[in-house]
Amino acid sequence: MAIEDTFNGARNAFTINFKYLNEVAHEIGLERAIALHTKVCEAMGATQGKMMKKQADMDEIDVKAAHPLARSVIEEGFGISTELIEESPEKVVLKLGKCPVYEAGRIVGLNAEAIEALCRSSSCGFMDTLIKQLNPNLNYQVTKFRSEADSFCEEAIVMD
């Protein structure tokens, strides 16, 4: 039940956020609004990543050590269920279930392409910046974006 509650809270927060972003876009233009939104998400990722690295108290954080930290953010922070589908020293790939970002986008009337663009610029920008705080040689990327609400995304942590 806890992950569902977290999911619902995240979906509500993203819905408000996307409504706000839409209003800002009407005032200053969509491109500028998304650029500012991305900047805020990356700053939040940097802050959370620095805190996580300090708490982890590890000299070296490789892909395998970063994986559970990222997974905890996804599950506990966003309420998204994850499944490990690939793990090697250079790469970890996760399958992500029902997504509050996608659902919030649908609630405010965004099409799938707009939702994907916002996800890549905000949520994934947040995660990539967070992961880079753990180890600047790591990247976080979407390798498959869901085709519909009931589908799934695949996201990876990759060593440069």
Salt bridges, closest charged atoms under 4 A:
GLU75 OE2 - ARG71 NE 3.68
GLU103 OE1 - ARG11 NH1 3.65
GLU116 OE2 - ARG120 NE 2.92
ASP128 OD1 - LYS132 NZ 3.36
